[in-house]
Amino acid sequence: MDDEFSVNCPYCGEQTQIYVEPDVTGTFVQDCEVCCNPWRVRVVGRGQSRSVDIARADGSE
């Protein structure tokens, strides 16, 4: 099972890897390691079918 996801920052466009604990679902905020802007990270699904959606978390969404 892969707990690392490749994502693109919605601010700077930089591609990076994020690790999401296997038991995490729902939404949380995480800062971009490159530009430090906040992301809204949404984790859906379980096991092999988990997916991650990244969006801005600055109130503009």
Short mmCIF file of the C-alpha atoms (twelve columns), coordinates in Angstrom:
data_MODEL
# 
_entry.id   MODEL 
# 
loop_
_atom_site.group_PDB 
_atom_site.id 
_atom_site.type_symbol 
_atom_site.label_atom_id 
_atom_site.label_alt_id 
_atom_site.label_comp_id 
_atom_site.label_asym_id 
_atom_site.label_seq_id 
_atom_site.Cartn_x 
_atom_site.Cartn_y 
_atom_site.Cartn_z 
_atom_site.pdbx_PDB_model_num 
ATOM 1  C CA . MET A 1  0.000   0.000  0.000  1 
ATOM 2  C CA . ASP A 2  1.366   3.393  -0.985 1 
ATOM 3  C CA . ASP A 3  1.038   6.130  1.626  1 
ATOM 4  C CA . GLU A 4  2.992   8.732  -0.380 1 
ATOM 5  C CA . PHE A 5  1.188   10.861 -2.927 1 
ATOM 6  C CA . SER A 6  2.605   13.071 -5.647 1 
ATOM 7  C CA . VAL A 7  0.837   16.465 -5.613 1 
ATOM 8  C CA . ASN A 8  1.218   19.865 -7.268 1 
ATOM 9  C CA . CYS A 9  1.003   22.995 -5.125 1 
ATOM 10 C CA . PRO A 10 -2.007  25.107 -6.162 1 
ATOM 11 C CA . TYR A 11 0.049   28.263 -5.508 1 
ATOM 12 C CA . CYS A 12 3.560   27.754 -6.903 1 
ATOM 13 C CA . GLY A 13 2.910   24.673 -9.057 1 
ATOM 14 C CA . GLU A 14 5.835   22.751 -7.574 1 
ATOM 15 C CA . GLN A 15 5.412   18.971 -7.592 1 
ATOM 16 C CA . THR A 16 6.178   17.310 -4.275 1 
ATOM 17 C CA . GLN A 17 5.497   14.110 -2.342 1 
ATOM 18 C CA . ILE A 18 3.388   14.063 0.803  1 
ATOM 19 C CA . TYR A 19 3.037   11.192 3.261  1 
ATOM 20 C CA . VAL A 20 -0.431  10.449 4.642  1 
ATOM 21 C CA . GLU A 21 -0.772  8.012  7.541  1 
ATOM 22 C CA . PRO A 22 -2.707  4.865  6.509  1 
ATOM 23 C CA . ASP A 23 -5.609  5.542  8.904  1 
ATOM 24 C CA . VAL A 24 -6.112  9.218  7.940  1 
ATOM 25 C CA . THR A 25 -9.300  10.228 6.108  1 
ATOM 26 C CA . GLY A 26 -11.072 13.563 5.863  1 
ATOM 27 C CA . THR A 27 -9.569  17.020 5.519  1 
ATOM 28 C CA . PHE A 28 -6.562  18.716 7.088  1 
ATOM 29 C CA . VAL A 29 -4.332  21.717 6.393  1 
ATOM 30 C CA . GLN A 30 -0.671  21.379 5.446  1 
ATOM 31 C CA . ASP A 31 1.790   24.012 4.251  1 
ATOM 32 C CA . CYS A 32 3.699   23.737 0.969  1 
ATOM 33 C CA . GLU A 33 7.350   22.904 1.667  1 
ATOM 34 C CA . VAL A 34 8.429   25.208 -1.173 1 
ATOM 35 C CA . CYS A 35 6.319   28.398 -0.902 1 
ATOM 36 C CA . CYS A 36 4.841   27.873 2.625  1 
ATOM 37 C CA . ASN A 37 1.247   28.609 1.540  1 
ATOM 38 C CA . PRO A 38 -1.508  26.509 3.162  1 
ATOM 39 C CA . TRP A 39 -3.151  23.601 1.354  1 
ATOM 40 C CA . ARG A 40 -6.472  21.962 2.118  1 
ATOM 41 C CA . VAL A 41 -5.677  18.257 1.824  1 
ATOM 42 C CA . ARG A 42 -8.693  15.973 1.398  1 
ATOM 43 C CA . VAL A 43 -8.140  12.213 1.740  1 
ATOM 44 C CA . VAL A 44 -10.875 9.897  0.496  1 
ATOM 45 C CA . GLY A 45 -11.148 6.128  0.221  1 
ATOM 46 C CA . ARG A 46 -9.393  3.339  2.061  1 
ATOM 47 C CA . GLY A 47 -6.551  0.946  1.373  1 
ATOM 48 C CA . GLN A 48 -5.388  0.761  -2.236 1 
ATOM 49 C CA . SER A 49 -8.198  3.052  -3.419 1 
ATOM 50 C CA . ARG A 50 -7.220  6.121  -1.357 1 
ATOM 51 C CA . SER A 51 -6.812  9.408  -3.181 1 
ATOM 52 C CA . VAL A 52 -5.678  12.892 -2.203 1 
ATOM 53 C CA . ASP A 53 -7.067  16.220 -3.430 1 
ATOM 54 C CA . ILE A 54 -5.101  19.440 -2.863 1 
ATOM 55 C CA . ALA A 55 -6.662  22.923 -2.935 1 
ATOM 56 C CA . ARG A 56 -5.876  26.407 -1.656 1 
ATOM 57 C CA . ALA A 57 -6.667  26.967 2.020  1 
ATOM 58 C CA . ASP A 58 -6.399  30.747 2.078  1 
ATOM 59 C CA . GLY A 59 -10.106 31.538 1.952  1 
ATOM 60 C CA . SER A 60 -10.175 31.967 -1.846 1 
ATOM 61 C CA . GLU A 61 -11.608 28.514 -2.534 1 
# 
